[in-house]
Amino acid sequence: MRTFEENKRIYAELILKFWLNLQQWQNLIIKAPMESCDFVKLLSEIAYKNWTPHIFYDWANDELDCIKYKNAPEESFDYYPQREADGYTDELKKWAAKLTLYMSDSRLFEDINPEYLRRKAKAFAKANKEYRSLISKNGTNWVIAAVPIKWWANMIYWNNNTEENVEKLWNQIFSLVRIDKEDPIKAREKHVNDLKKHAEYMNAMNFKKLHYKSLKTNLEIELPEWHIWMCAWEKTPSWIVFHPNLPTEEIFSMPHKYWVNWTVASTFPLAYGWKLIKNFTLTFKDWKVIDYSAEEGEEILKSIIETDKNSCRLWEVAIVPTSSPIYQSWLTYYNTLFDENASCHLAFWMSFETTLKNSESYNEEERDKAWMNESMIHVDFMVGDDTLCITGETHDWEMVEFFRDGKRNI
């Protein structure tokens, strides 16, 4: 049996080698919370020894951000330095790979005005528009992964046994990404191949509509004629194959920009802007949200929907069975990277261009005609549970229930 430290090194190696597929000639951008510094050191050691000539560090610190929200003048939240956004964009254009270690301390922001959070997010998105576009169309290889930090571990396990909780969460992550298997790469490849088969089935069926029904949801989503179902792997224009999300249990595609109707209910808390939104419902008519409510965090939900003219529309539809190891762990991770891979989810934001055939050649007008959505936000929310059934409607009006009681029915 491998030791804890051996598993941590394997995790770092596989992030770089297998999921990111870092090339020897590539520079690397690492965005990470300061608390993850020890793991970033391990990643850097491995990357420099085996692949990269340069690493650029983009450090995040929630305590410093919180100090700004509490003390800075209000107008500062509408500004993000364009030179900073341009610097990382220039590196992506030079084929630098991007690794994000995703985690933030939401409890620090409980008393922050949600309007400040919304304005800061909007300023960031505006300055980073070109950067986000490069990522959304896979202009380079990129990965989002996670490492435990103290508050997150304590929040998941509902106690303050910090050291024990952090180690427990490390081991949980090893299990969820199959590091604990005898042959982690073989286990990962088997999982990816299973997702590919599901995506291939959905592409072969080429459903016109999806009908969602559960105890709390009754939703109809139309799909563009030329939509593509994708899964755990992507490729850059230079054919570097990479796996962008870690963990990943989904297949996903693009909904019709102008045809989503009726009501959907969340099944997991949504963490956004360092705050939580719980037990919310959304009602759509034709293409946009016309009504919403939340048991907790309704003002945050409102800020998401009203970010810009397109943020009230869906951009992603993703299918995840409740057999997912994340769902089966019976834990809420308060982290979208994990919780979205627990069950079926939908998302607000701009459409991934790779989920529509030949989209790389489209201009802005053609993207709109092809029903692709563009917005400044990216928010996934979970709608799946053991009662969810999804029926696909073919172009010949045949109804095929391919997902029943939270599981694939194919």
Secondary structure, DSSP 4 states (H G I P E B T S, - for coil): ---HHHHHHHHHHHIIIIIS---TT--EEEEEEGGGHHHHHHHHHHHHHHT-S-EEEEEE-HHHHHHHHHHS-GGGGG---HHHHHHHHHHHHTT-EEEEE----GGGGTTS-HHHHHHHHHHHHHHTHHHHHHHHTTSS-EEEE----HHHHHHHHTS--HHHHHHHHHHHHHHHTTTTSSSHHHHHHHHHHHHHHHHHHHHHHT-SEEEEESSS-EEEEE--TTB--B-S-EE-TT--EE--BSS---EEE---TT-EEEEEE-SS-EEETTEEEEEEEEEEETTEEEEEEEEE-HHHHHHHHTSSTTTTSEEEEEE--TTSHHHHTT---S-HHHHTTTS-EEEEEPPPGGGBTTGGG--HHHHHHTT----S-EEEEE---TT-EEEEE-TT--EEEEEETTEE--
